[in-house]
Amino acid sequence: MANILIVCANQPIATTIARLIDKIDDWHASIALSLNHALENCYAKTFDVILIGSGISQEHEDILRLHLEKLNTKTPVVKHYGGGGGLLYAEIYQALERND
């Protein structure tokens, strides 16, 4: 099971991404709508991929990466640039391969 955290400030977009991810067998999506919510999730659970969506600043992404380093996790953080399932799935598959 691949656990994927979607960090996205736009609830409808995050929900759509989660729905697409959850269609894939052995993938499970969680949503964080802010940096603080993402950090809470990362301290509570281990993720295989963290997907950065719209509305998350570079500063917040950098803070998230710093906290992941402090947790001594090598979880890949990937920006999702939009687009449908094909691009989304490619981004996640590539991140999962780097995590192996």
MODELLER restraints for C-alpha pairs under 7 A, 6 or more apart:
rsr = mdl.restraints
at = mdl.atoms
rsr.add(forms.Gaussian(group=physical.xy_distance, feature=features.Distance(at['CA:1:A'], at['CA:26:A']), mean=4.36, stdev=0.5))
rsr.add(forms.Gaussian(group=physical.xy_distance, feature=features.Distance(at['CA:1:A'], at['CA:27:A']), mean=5.56, stdev=0.5))
rsr.add(forms.Gaussian(group=physical.xy_distance, feature=features.Distance(at['CA:2:A'], at['CA:26:A']), mean=6.01, stdev=0.5))
rsr.add(forms.Gaussian(group=physical.xy_distance, feature=features.Distance(at['CA:2:A'], at['CA:27:A']), mean=4.71, stdev=0.5))
rsr.add(forms.Gaussian(group=physical.xy_distance, feature=features.Distance(at['CA:2:A'], at['CA:28:A']), mean=6.16, stdev=0.5))
rsr.add(forms.Gaussian(group=physical.xy_distance, feature=features.Distance(at['CA:2:A'], at['CA:48:A']), mean=5.77, stdev=0.5))
rsr.add(forms.Gaussian(group=physical.xy_distance, feature=features.Distance(at['CA:3:A'], at['CA:27:A']), mean=6.07, stdev=0.5))
rsr.add(forms.Gaussian(group=physical.xy_distance, feature=features.Distance(at['CA:3:A'], at['CA:28:A']), mean=4.99, stdev=0.5))
rsr.add(forms.Gaussian(group=physical.xy_distance, feature=features.Distance(at['CA:3:A'], at['CA:29:A']), mean=6.10, stdev=0.5))
rsr.add(forms.Gaussian(group=physical.xy_distance, feature=features.Distance(at['CA:3:A'], at['CA:47:A']), mean=4.98, stdev=0.5))
rsr.add(forms.Gaussian(group=physical.xy_distance, feature=features.Distance(at['CA:3:A'], at['CA:48:A']), mean=5.35, stdev=0.5))
rsr.add(forms.Gaussian(group=physical.xy_distance, feature=features.Distance(at['CA:3:A'], at['CA:49:A']), mean=6.81, stdev=0.5))
rsr.add(forms.Gaussian(group=physical.xy_distance, feature=features.Distance(at['CA:4:A'], at['CA:28:A']), mean=6.04, stdev=0.5))
rsr.add(forms.Gaussian(group=physical.xy_distance, feature=features.Distance(at['CA:4:A'], at['CA:29:A']), mean=4.86, stdev=0.5))
rsr.add(forms.Gaussian(group=physical.xy_distance, feature=features.Distance(at['CA:4:A'], at['CA:30:A']), mean=6.21, stdev=0.5))
rsr.add(forms.Gaussian(group=physical.xy_distance, feature=features.Distance(at['CA:4:A'], at['CA:47:A']), mean=5.69, stdev=0.5))
rsr.add(forms.Gaussian(group=physical.xy_distance, feature=features.Distance(at['CA:4:A'], at['CA:48:A']), mean=5.90, stdev=0.5))
rsr.add(forms.Gaussian(group=physical.xy_distance, feature=features.Distance(at['CA:4:A'], at['CA:49:A']), mean=4.90, stdev=0.5))
rsr.add(forms.Gaussian(group=physical.xy_distance, feature=features.Distance(at['CA:4:A'], at['CA:50:A']), mean=5.73, stdev=0.5))
rsr.add(forms.Gaussian(group=physical.xy_distance, feature=features.Distance(at['CA:5:A'], at['CA:29:A']), mean=5.86, stdev=0.5))
rsr.add(forms.Gaussian(group=physical.xy_distance, feature=features.Distance(at['CA:5:A'], at['CA:30:A']), mean=4.83, stdev=0.5))
rsr.add(forms.Gaussian(group=physical.xy_distance, feature=features.Distance(at['CA:5:A'], at['CA:31:A']), mean=5.79, stdev=0.5))
rsr.add(forms.Gaussian(group=physical.xy_distance, feature=features.Distance(at['CA:5:A'], at['CA:47:A']), mean=6.53, stdev=0.5))
rsr.add(forms.Gaussian(group=physical.xy_distance, feature=features.Distance(at['CA:5:A'], at['CA:49:A']), mean=6.42, stdev=0.5))
rsr.add(forms.Gaussian(group=physical.xy_distance, feature=features.Distance(at['CA:5:A'], at['CA:50:A']), mean=4.74, stdev=0.5))
rsr.add(forms.Gaussian(group=physical.xy_distance, feature=features.Distance(at['CA:5:A'], at['CA:51:A']), mean=6.01, stdev=0.5))
rsr.add(forms.Gaussian(group=physical.xy_distance, feature=features.Distance(at['CA:6:A'], at['CA:14:A']), mean=6.63, stdev=0.5))
rsr.add(forms.Gaussian(group=physical.xy_distance, feature=features.Distance(at['CA:6:A'], at['CA:29:A']), mean=6.90, stdev=0.5))
rsr.add(forms.Gaussian(group=physical.xy_distance, feature=features.Distance(at['CA:6:A'], at['CA:30:A']), mean=6.04, stdev=0.5))
rsr.add(forms.Gaussian(group=physical.xy_distance, feature=features.Distance(at['CA:6:A'], at['CA:31:A']), mean=4.82, stdev=0.5))
rsr.add(forms.Gaussian(group=physical.xy_distance, feature=features.Distance(at['CA:6:A'], at['CA:32:A']), mean=6.05, stdev=0.5))
rsr.add(forms.Gaussian(group=physical.xy_distance, feature=features.Distance(at['CA:6:A'], at['CA:50:A']), mean=6.04, stdev=0.5))
rsr.add(forms.Gaussian(group=physical.xy_distance, feature=features.Distance(at['CA:6:A'], at['CA:51:A']), mean=4.81, stdev=0.5))
rsr.add(forms.Gaussian(group=physical.xy_distance, feature=features.Distance(at['CA:6:A'], at['CA:52:A']), mean=6.15, stdev=0.5))
rsr.add(forms.Gaussian(group=physical.xy_distance, feature=features.Distance(at['CA:6:A'], at['CA:53:A']), mean=6.91, stdev=0.5))
rsr.add(forms.Gaussian(group=physical.xy_distance, feature=features.Distance(at['CA:7:A'], at['CA:31:A']), mean=6.13, stdev=0.5))
rsr.add(forms.Gaussian(group=physical.xy_distance, feature=features.Distance(at['CA:7:A'], at['CA:32:A']), mean=4.80, stdev=0.5))
rsr.add(forms.Gaussian(group=physical.xy_distance, feature=features.Distance(at['CA:7:A'], at['CA:33:A']), mean=5.85, stdev=0.5))
rsr.add(forms.Gaussian(group=physical.xy_distance, feature=features.Distance(at['CA:7:A'], at['CA:34:A']), mean=6.74, stdev=0.5))
rsr.add(forms.Gaussian(group=physical.xy_distance, feature=features.Distance(at['CA:7:A'], at['CA:38:A']), mean=6.39, stdev=0.5))
rsr.add(forms.Gaussian(group=physical.xy_distance, feature=features.Distance(at['CA:7:A'], at['CA:51:A']), mean=6.05, stdev=0.5))
rsr.add(forms.Gaussian(group=physical.xy_distance, feature=features.Distance(at['CA:7:A'], at['CA:52:A']), mean=4.98, stdev=0.5))
rsr.add(forms.Gaussian(group=physical.xy_distance, feature=features.Distance(at['CA:7:A'], at['CA:53:A']), mean=5.83, stdev=0.5))
rsr.add(forms.Gaussian(group=physical.xy_distance, feature=features.Distance(at['CA:8:A'], at['CA:14:A']), mean=5.79, stdev=0.5))
rsr.add(forms.Gaussian(group=physical.xy_distance, feature=features.Distance(at['CA:8:A'], at['CA:32:A']), mean=6.43, stdev=0.5))
rsr.add(forms.Gaussian(group=physical.xy_distance, feature=features.Distance(at['CA:8:A'], at['CA:33:A']), mean=5.14, stdev=0.5))
rsr.add(forms.Gaussian(group=physical.xy_distance, feature=features.Distance(at['CA:8:A'], at['CA:34:A']), mean=6.85, stdev=0.5))
rsr.add(forms.Gaussian(group=physical.xy_distance, feature=features.Distance(at['CA:8:A'], at['CA:52:A']), mean=6.17, stdev=0.5))
rsr.add(forms.Gaussian(group=physical.xy_distance, feature=features.Distance(at['CA:8:A'], at['CA:53:A']), mean=4.47, stdev=0.5))
rsr.add(forms.Gaussian(group=physical.xy_distance, feature=features.Distance(at['CA:8:A'], at['CA:54:A']), mean=5.34, stdev=0.5))
rsr.add(forms.Gaussian(group=physical.xy_distance, feature=features.Distance(at['CA:8:A'], at['CA:55:A']), mean=6.06, stdev=0.5))
rsr.add(forms.Gaussian(group=physical.xy_distance, feature=features.Distance(at['CA:8:A'], at['CA:56:A']), mean=6.17, stdev=0.5))
rsr.add(forms.Gaussian(group=physical.xy_distance, feature=features.Distance(at['CA:9:A'], at['CA:33:A']), mean=4.58, stdev=0.5))
rsr.add(forms.Gaussian(group=physical.xy_distance, feature=features.Distance(at['CA:9:A'], at['CA:34:A']), mean=5.90, stdev=0.5))
rsr.add(forms.Gaussian(group=physical.xy_distance, feature=features.Distance(at['CA:9:A'], at['CA:54:A']), mean=6.21, stdev=0.5))
rsr.add(forms.Gaussian(group=physical.xy_distance, feature=features.Distance(at['CA:9:A'], at['CA:55:A']), mean=4.85, stdev=0.5))
rsr.add(forms.Gaussian(group=physical.xy_distance, feature=features.Distance(at['CA:9:A'], at['CA:56:A']), mean=6.27, stdev=0.5))
rsr.add(forms.Gaussian(group=physical.xy_distance, feature=features.Distance(at['CA:10:A'], at['CA:33:A']), mean=6.92, stdev=0.5))
rsr.add(forms.Gaussian(group=physical.xy_distance, feature=features.Distance(at['CA:10:A'], at['CA:54:A']), mean=6.58, stdev=0.5))
rsr.add(forms.Gaussian(group=physical.xy_distance, feature=features.Distance(at['CA:10:A'], at['CA:55:A']), mean=6.64, stdev=0.5))
rsr.add(forms.Gaussian(group=physical.xy_distance, feature=features.Distance(at['CA:11:A'], at['CA:33:A']), mean=6.81, stdev=0.5))
rsr.add(forms.Gaussian(group=physical.xy_distance, feature=features.Distance(at['CA:14:A'], at['CA:31:A']), mean=6.61, stdev=0.5))
rsr.add(forms.Gaussian(group=physical.xy_distance, feature=features.Distance(at['CA:18:A'], at['CA:29:A']), mean=5.23, stdev=0.5))
rsr.add(forms.Gaussian(group=physical.xy_distance, feature=features.Distance(at['CA:18:A'], at['CA:30:A']), mean=6.99, stdev=0.5))
rsr.add(forms.Gaussian(group=physical.xy_distance, feature=features.Distance(at['CA:20:A'], at['CA:85:A']), mean=6.52, stdev=0.5))
rsr.add(forms.Gaussian(group=physical.xy_distance, feature=features.Distance(at['CA:21:A'], at['CA:27:A']), mean=6.35, stdev=0.5))
rsr.add(forms.Gaussian(group=physical.xy_distance, feature=features.Distance(at['CA:21:A'], at['CA:28:A']), mean=6.65, stdev=0.5))
rsr.add(forms.Gaussian(group=physical.xy_distance, feature=features.Distance(at['CA:21:A'], at['CA:29:A']), mean=6.13, stdev=0.5))
rsr.add(forms.Gaussian(group=physical.xy_distance, feature=features.Distance(at['CA:22:A'], at['CA:28:A']), mean=5.36, stdev=0.5))
rsr.add(forms.Gaussian(group=physical.xy_distance, feature=features.Distance(at['CA:22:A'], at['CA:29:A']), mean=6.10, stdev=0.5))
rsr.add(forms.Gaussian(group=physical.xy_distance, feature=features.Distance(at['CA:32:A'], at['CA:38:A']), mean=4.99, stdev=0.5))
rsr.add(forms.Gaussian(group=physical.xy_distance, feature=features.Distance(at['CA:35:A'], at['CA:60:A']), mean=6.18, stdev=0.5))
rsr.add(forms.Gaussian(group=physical.xy_distance, feature=features.Distance(at['CA:39:A'], at['CA:64:A']), mean=6.81, stdev=0.5))
rsr.add(forms.Gaussian(group=physical.xy_distance, feature=features.Distance(at['CA:47:A'], at['CA:75:A']), mean=6.63, stdev=0.5))
rsr.add(forms.Gaussian(group=physical.xy_distance, feature=features.Distance(at['CA:48:A'], at['CA:75:A']), mean=5.69, stdev=0.5))
rsr.add(forms.Gaussian(group=physical.xy_distance, feature=features.Distance(at['CA:48:A'], at['CA:96:A']), mean=6.87, stdev=0.5))
rsr.add(forms.Gaussian(group=physical.xy_distance, feature=features.Distance(at['CA:49:A'], at['CA:75:A']), mean=5.72, stdev=0.5))
rsr.add(forms.Gaussian(group=physical.xy_distance, feature=features.Distance(at['CA:49:A'], at['CA:76:A']), mean=5.29, stdev=0.5))
rsr.add(forms.Gaussian(group=physical.xy_distance, feature=features.Distance(at['CA:49:A'], at['CA:77:A']), mean=6.17, stdev=0.5))
rsr.add(forms.Gaussian(group=physical.xy_distance, feature=features.Distance(at['CA:49:A'], at['CA:95:A']), mean=6.56, stdev=0.5))
rsr.add(forms.Gaussian(group=physical.xy_distance, feature=features.Distance(at['CA:49:A'], at['CA:96:A']), mean=6.83, stdev=0.5))
rsr.add(forms.Gaussian(group=physical.xy_distance, feature=features.Distance(at['CA:50:A'], at['CA:75:A']), mean=6.99, stdev=0.5))
rsr.add(forms.Gaussian(group=physical.xy_distance, feature=features.Distance(at['CA:50:A'], at['CA:76:A']), mean=6.25, stdev=0.5))
rsr.add(forms.Gaussian(group=physical.xy_distance, feature=features.Distance(at['CA:50:A'], at['CA:77:A']), mean=4.74, stdev=0.5))
rsr.add(forms.Gaussian(group=physical.xy_distance, feature=features.Distance(at['CA:50:A'], at['CA:78:A']), mean=6.20, stdev=0.5))
rsr.add(forms.Gaussian(group=physical.xy_distance, feature=features.Distance(at['CA:51:A'], at['CA:77:A']), mean=5.95, stdev=0.5))
rsr.add(forms.Gaussian(group=physical.xy_distance, feature=features.Distance(at['CA:51:A'], at['CA:78:A']), mean=4.96, stdev=0.5))
rsr.add(forms.Gaussian(group=physical.xy_distance, feature=features.Distance(at['CA:51:A'], at['CA:79:A']), mean=5.77, stdev=0.5))
rsr.add(forms.Gaussian(group=physical.xy_distance, feature=features.Distance(at['CA:51:A'], at['CA:80:A']), mean=6.24, stdev=0.5))
rsr.add(forms.Gaussian(group=physical.xy_distance, feature=features.Distance(at['CA:52:A'], at['CA:78:A']), mean=5.93, stdev=0.5))
rsr.add(forms.Gaussian(group=physical.xy_distance, feature=features.Distance(at['CA:52:A'], at['CA:79:A']), mean=4.58, stdev=0.5))
rsr.add(forms.Gaussian(group=physical.xy_distance, feature=features.Distance(at['CA:52:A'], at['CA:80:A']), mean=5.73, stdev=0.5))
rsr.add(forms.Gaussian(group=physical.xy_distance, feature=features.Distance(at['CA:53:A'], at['CA:79:A']), mean=6.30, stdev=0.5))
rsr.add(forms.Gaussian(group=physical.xy_distance, feature=features.Distance(at['CA:53:A'], at['CA:80:A']), mean=5.31, stdev=0.5))
rsr.add(forms.Gaussian(group=physical.xy_distance, feature=features.Distance(at['CA:75:A'], at['CA:99:A']), mean=6.79, stdev=0.5))
rsr.add(forms.Gaussian(group=physical.xy_distance, feature=features.Distance(at['CA:76:A'], at['CA:95:A']), mean=5.97, stdev=0.5))
rsr.add(forms.Gaussian(group=physical.xy_distance, feature=features.Distance(at['CA:76:A'], at['CA:99:A']), mean=6.67, stdev=0.5))
rsr.add(forms.Gaussian(group=physical.xy_distance, feature=features.Distance(at['CA:80:A'], at['CA:88:A']), mean=6.78, stdev=0.5))
